[in-house]
Amino acid sequence: MATSQHEIEHPRKAFGWAARDTSGILSPFNFSRRETGEKDVRFKVLYCGICHADANQVKNDWGSTVYPLVPGHEITGVVTEVGSKVEKFKVGDRVGVGYLIWSCRSCQSCSDDRENQCSKQILTSGSKYLDGTRTQGGYSDSMVADENFVVRIPDALPLDAAAPLLCAGITMYSSLRHYGLDKPGLHVGVVGLGGLGHMAVKFAKAFGAKVTVISTSPNKKQEAIENLGADSFVVSHEQDEMQAAAGTLDGIIDTVSSHHPLGPLIGLLKFNGKIVLLGVPEKPLELPVFTLLKGRKMVAGSYIGGLKETQEMVDFAAKHNVKPDIEVIKMDYVNTAIERLLKADVKYRFVIDIGNTLQPETS
């Protein structure tokens, strides 16, 4: 278990909830944030989504967590202060911060608006910042970030529903767009109907695609079709259903993080079809190469998106009324929410009401 070094004390007091060890249990935590730099935007946090990566981080599942850790990278709120050279935002603006808090802005990836591929990227929570201190996330009362890593939230989007768009939303939007699955008339499959999967259905439908949900759970069929707008539903362990759907899909968005066979899914693809992996299984998946060769098919991956694309996604979501299905919770419910998330007991994203329920400790 990694533990925290003595941190530089910043001038701005902050308050949030942090994990102290691999139990992942969060509790009230006083810390500090840096002064508002000339290109910084400071905002009052009102909402923060709970991503599966938060659960991985607080429990040190990836072996890199330094405690104490304030998680959270689906953050929305209202600007309270801007630096002297900030050009994009003013006090009172509705804004958000996602998975990234900084990148070098000089490499090829950054030049191509792919900050998410920058080798020097700094994550919003659990990374080391330029001054050597640890980045702390959005389960807190305030946030400060370089204006280039802040997203404007359109008035048409409620701030609570906008929060999960900054991770789950951009992950879905970017993968559909990059792999050309954003065209009207295409037939897109979505594997797994959780926080990511339900956003894949909504964005694909907004792009004009026909959508088939592929799931191990027959009891999700009504939800997928009636509530989320999917066109059809296939139970992946029902051979007859899988056979009937063989060769019908232009592309598949696979959001499943548990170990699962790719062969049957690849069989659902048309010639030249592609399957885009977004989940992170603990063990490597087996790849049936002959099936790929014969059908000239592709297995690919995708990872969030750059800041320009994130702003584009948020604007698209506002225009087309694409909003995640959320369960808004109080701050003191967060530990229960994370345990429920790990059991897939949420439809489909928890969002913490930071602004109304984060109560500072009183001495």
Buried (B, 14 or more C-beta within 10 A) or exposed (E): EEEEEEEEEBEBEBBBBBBBBBEBBBEBBEBBBBEBBEBBBBBBBBBBBBBBBBBBBBBBBEEEBBBBBBBBBBBBBBBBBBBEEBEBBEEEBBBBBBBBBBBEBEBEBBEEBBBBBBEBBBBBBBBEBEEEBBBBBBBBBBBBBBBBBBBBBBEEBBBBBBBBBBBBBBBBBBBBBBBEBBEEEBBBBBBBBBBBBBBBBBBBBBBEBBBBBBBBBEEBBEBBBEEBEBBBBBBBEEEEBBEEBEEBBBBBBBBBBEEBEBEBBBBBBBEEBBBBBBBEEEEEBEEBEEBBEEBEBBBEEBBBBBBBBBBBBBBBBBEBEBBBBBBBBBBBBBBEBBEBBBEBEBBBBBBBBBBEBBEEEEE
